[in-house]
Amino acid sequence: MSSRTVLVAEDDILIRLMLVDALTDDGYHVVQAGTVLEAIAAIGRHPTFDAMITDVDMPGSLTGLDLAAMVSSVAPRTEIIVASGRDVSDDVSPNWSFMPKPYSLYRILALLDSRLGASALEGGLAQAI
């Protein structure tokens, strides 16, 4: 189990809730946002996240890539995972991880745990989101 804090920025409520539940079940403290502006407000309230998982295509004029760039500029030790149904890997910084959608909860948890040095996963979450 982890005591790490993760910011989840995802506009699709079903994906966000499934991801939040999986992260919480894996022991993470999770803060969620449905837009880039909500994520920025969450960062203002809780400026030290261990990791952030963000979708690329978000409502409004800012994208998840914009959010990732902002976070990495002010908190370079924050692990960033960028998820998208489009191939945006050329736009993803080498310091970030790219997770193509659909992804399994197990894959995203395993990536997050490996990037944060968390303990190995137990169980077999295999549901794609």
C-alpha positions in Angstrom: 0.0 0.0 0.0 1.1 3.5 -0.8 0.7 6.8 1.0 1.4 8.7 -2.1 -0.9 11.4 -3.6 -2.0 11.4 -7.2 -3.9 14.0 -9.1 -6.2 12.6 -11.8 -7.3 15.0 -14.5 -9.8 13.3 -16.7 -13.0 14.8 -18.2 -14.8 11.5 -18.9 -16.5 11.0 -15.5 -16.7 7.2 -15.9 -13.1 6.8 -16.7 -12.2 9.2 -13.9 -14.3 7.4 -11.3 -12.9 4.0 -12.3 -9.4 5.3 -12.1 -9.9 7.0 -8.8 -11.4 3.8 -7.3 -8.6 1.7 -8.6 -5.9 4.1 -7.2 -7.7 4.4 -3.9 -8.0 0.6 -3.7 -4.3 0.4 -4.4 -3.6 2.7 -1.4 -3.1 6.0 -3.1 -4.6 9.3 -1.9 -6.4 10.7 -4.9 -7.5 14.2 -5.9 -9.6 14.4 -9.0 -10.3 17.1 -11.6 -12.6 17.2 -14.6 -10.9 20.1 -16.4 -7.4 21.7 -16.6 -8.6 24.7 -14.5 -10.0 22.3 -11.8 -6.6 20.6 -11.8 -4.8 23.9 -11.4 -7.1 24.8 -8.5 -6.4 21.4 -6.9 -2.6 22.1 -7.2 -3.2 25.5 -5.5 -4.9 23.7 -2.6 -2.4 20.8 -2.5 0.9 21.8 -4.1 2.8 18.5 -3.5 1.5 15.6 -5.7 3.7 12.6 -6.1 2.1 11.9 -9.5 -0.4 13.2 -12.0 -2.4 11.2 -14.6 -4.0 13.5 -17.2 -6.0 13.0 -20.3 -4.9 15.1 -23.3 -8.2 16.3 -24.7 -9.9 18.3 -22.0 -12.7 20.9 -22.1 -11.6 24.5 -22.5 -8.7 26.0 -24.2 -6.0 24.2 -22.2 -5.1 20.6 -22.8 -3.6 17.9 -20.6 -0.3 18.5 -22.3 -0.5 22.1 -21.2 -1.2 21.0 -17.7 1.7 18.5 -17.8 4.1 21.2 -18.9 2.9 23.5 -16.1 3.2 20.9 -13.5 6.7 19.7 -14.6 7.9 23.3 -14.7 6.9 24.0 -11.1 7.3 20.5 -9.6 9.8 18.6 -11.7 9.8 15.6 -9.3 6.1 14.9 -10.0 5.7 11.8 -12.1 3.5 12.5 -15.0 1.4 10.1 -17.0 -0.3 11.4 -20.1 -3.2 9.3 -21.5 -4.9 9.7 -24.9 -6.8 7.8 -27.5 -4.7 9.6 -30.1 -1.0 9.1 -30.6 0.5 12.2 -29.0 3.7 10.4 -28.1 5.7 13.0 -30.2 4.3 15.8 -27.9 5.1 14.0 -24.7 8.3 15.1 -22.8 10.9 12.3 -22.3 10.4 12.8 -18.6 6.7 11.9 -18.8 5.1 8.5 -19.5 2.5 8.1 -22.3 -0.4 5.6 -21.8 -2.5 5.0 -24.9 -6.2 4.6 -24.4 -7.9 2.2 -23.9 -5.6 1.1 -21.1 -6.2 -1.5 -18.4 -6.3 -0.4 -14.8 -3.6 -2.9 -14.1 -1.2 -1.4 -16.7 -1.7 2.1 -15.4 -1.3 1.0 -11.7 1.8 -1.0 -12.6 3.3 2.0 -14.5 2.5 4.3 -11.6 3.9 1.9 -9.0 7.1 1.4 -11.0 7.6 5.1 -11.5 7.0 5.9 -7.8 8.9 2.8 -6.6 5.8 1.5 -4.8 5.4 -2.1 -3.8 4.4 -4.7 -6.3 0.7 -5.0 -7.3 -1.4 -7.8 -6.0 -4.5 -9.1 -7.7 -5.4 -8.8 -11.4 -7.2 -5.7 -12.4 -7.6 -6.1 -16.1 -10.6 -4.0 -17.0 -9.9 -1.6 -19.9 -10.9 2.0 -19.6 
